[in-house]
Amino acid sequence: DGALLSSVKVDKGFYDYIPVPCVHRLYQKYVMMARNSKGCPSGSEITTVSECRAAHHELQLKLNSRQWIGRSGGVPRYCSFSEHSMVLHYNTHTTGRARWDMRPVCKAHAVVDDDKQVVLGRGVPVPMKWTGGMAPPAGVHPVVVDGANVVVGTGNFSFPNPPAFVTAASKEYAAIAEVEPLLDHLFHHSNTAVFVSKKADSAVRYVKPLPPICCCCYKGIQNRSFLPV
């Protein structure tokens, strides 16, 4: 369970860690489009600010304290997320425009091609096991996620909700969960102060490090009285 807190031991230190779930359902209630998308497919737009906020929360998108709500022809229409500034955007302009750093946030939908395959990600068609062997006509259809099943369109069509090992949000959190304990481990390691002291003395004086200077620098780092730059 990804909500459970555990404690991880690294060297002599213990760190709180919230494990990231390994497997997710591919279809969630909301979805993010690719960068440089003008907006959501027709019928999947999020048309209120409150639902836009709810969608960001559902997708576990990390936001800063700012948000942009306004009317502009230079950003995607309706709800979107800026990966560059980590800001929620809500645009009431009638058209909007794609931008390199922004990803529209939409209600879940399925794109079905002429071969009854569901088009995922960057246009990759994937065959699905349609319930009863019946698939909707080609096009973009709204979906309702019902646990292990994805109900398409008016409810007459469905397919099993396949597993996914990475989501838009989990990639960042999984990386942070691994990198931060490693950085803490390296920073507090007993050899780090010695290494930094030798390199700092050599960089400043351009000669072989002297033991007395290194020793003074080492003690300063260990005592947190100063850190060489």
N, C-alpha and C positions, 0 to 999 in steps of 0.2 A: 504494500500500500504506500503510494507516494506521499501521503500526508503524515506518515509516521516519522518522528524524529529519532535519529540514532546517533551514537557517538562513535567516531572513528579515531583510532590511535595511529599517529604518524610519529615514528621515533619515540620520544618521551612525552609528546604532547597529545592531548585529546581534543577533538574538534567536533562541534555539532554539525550534523549533516542530514539534510532531507533528501533521501534517495529519489531519483527521477524514475517514474514507471518505465519499464523496458518496452512494453507493448501497449499501443493505443488503438482505438478504433479509427479507421481511416476517415470516416465521415463523422463530423461533429455538427453541432447546431449552426455554427458559423464557420466561414472559411476565408482565408486571405488569398487574393489573386496575386499574380506575378507582378514584379516591378514593371513600370512603363505600361500599365493597363489604364485605360481611360476611365473605367468604372466597372460596375457589376453588370452581369447580363440582365436583360429585362426580366422583371419579376423577382429578382433576388436582391434588389436594393434595400438598404436599411434607411428608412425615411424619417427617423426621429433621432434626436440627440441622445435621449435616454437609452434607446436600444443600441445606439452606437457605443455608448459607454459600457453597456451590458455585454456586448460582443467582444470588446477589448478585454473585459474581465474574464469572460468565458474562455478566450484563447490564451489567457495568462500572459498577455503582452506587457512587458515592463515599460511603464510610462514615467516621464518626469512630471513635475507639478504643473506644467503649462498645458494648455490645449488651445486649438484654433477653431473657432466657429464663425463662419462668415460666408461671403459670396465672392467667388473669384473664378475666372475662366482659365486660370493657370495651374489648377490642381484637380485631381479626380473628383467626380461628382459624388455627393453624399459622404458616406463614412469611409475613412481611410486611415492608414497608420504610416507615419514617417519613420523609417528605419534609421535614418541619419540623425534626426534630433529626438527620437523616441517620443513623439508628440501625436496625440489624437487630433485628427482633422475632420471637420464636418462642413461640407460645402453645399450651399443651397443653389448654386448656379445651375441653369437649365442644361448645360452641356458638360462643362469641365474639360480637363485635358490631362493626358498621362504625364507623369514626372518620374525621373530616373530613381528617386529615393523613396517613392511612395507606393504602397500596396493597398488597393481598395479592400475593404472588409465587407463581406456580403453574407446574406443568408445562404445556407447550404443549398446546393443545386447539383444536378447531374447533366453532363453534356453527352448525349447519345448520338453515335454516328449511324451511317446507313447500314452497317454490318451488325447493329445491335450491341456494339461495344461501348463502354463508358470511357470517355476521354479524360485522362488525368494529367495533372502537373503541366509539363511543357508540351502538351499535345500528344501524349502517349496513349494510344488506345489499348484498353484492357478488357478482355472478355469477362463477362459476369454471368453467374448462374441465376438467371431470372426465374422467379417462382412460377411454376406452371409452364415455363418455356415461353411466356409471352413478354415482349418488350414494348415500350412506348415508341412512337414514331421518332425519327431523328430530330434533334433540336435540344434546346436548353429547357430543363424541367425543374421546378422546385421540388425539394425532397423534405421528408420528415424523418428524423433519425429515431427509430424505435428500438433502442437497445442494440441487439445483434442484427437488426434488419434495417434496410433503407427503403422507405416507402416513397415511390416516385409519382409525381403528378397528382392526379385525383385520387390515388390510393388503389388503383387497379393493378399496379405493377410494383414489384419489389425485388430486391436481391440481398444476400447476406452482406453485412457490413464487414469488409475485410480488415485484417490487422495491419497496423503500420508501426514501424519501429522508431520513427522520428517524426515529430511535429514541428511547426514553425517556432513554437515557444520552447519545446524541450531541448532543441539544439543548443540554445544559449545557456539555459540553466544547467544542462549536463556538463557543458564546458566549464562554467564557473565552479560547479561542485568539485571538479577535478583539479582545476588550476589553483584555486585559492588555498586549499590545504597544502599543495606542493610548495607554493610561494612562502607560506608560513613556515613550513619545514625547513626550506633553504635559508630563510632569513634568520631563524633562531638556531641554526646548526652551529656547533662549536667551531667548525673550521671556517665559517663565513667571515668572522672578524679577522682572522689571520690572513686570509686571502685578500680581503679588501684593503687591509693595512699595507701589505706588500705592494699591491698594485697602485695604491694612492701615493705612497712614498716614491715609487719608481716614476710615476707620471709627473709628479711635481718637480723632482730633482733631476730626472733623466739619467740617473746612475743606479748602481746596484743598491737595493734597499739596505738601510742600516738597522741592525737589531734594536738599538735604543728607541729610534723613532717608531719603528713598527710596534714595539712593546707599548709605547705611550698611546699610539693610535688604537691598538687592540683593546687596551683597558677602557678607553673612551667609548668604544663601540659596545663593549660588554656591559658597561655601566649605564649606557644610553645617555651619557653626558654630552656627546656630540657624534655626528655622523659625517664622515668626509664626503665632499661633493666632487 
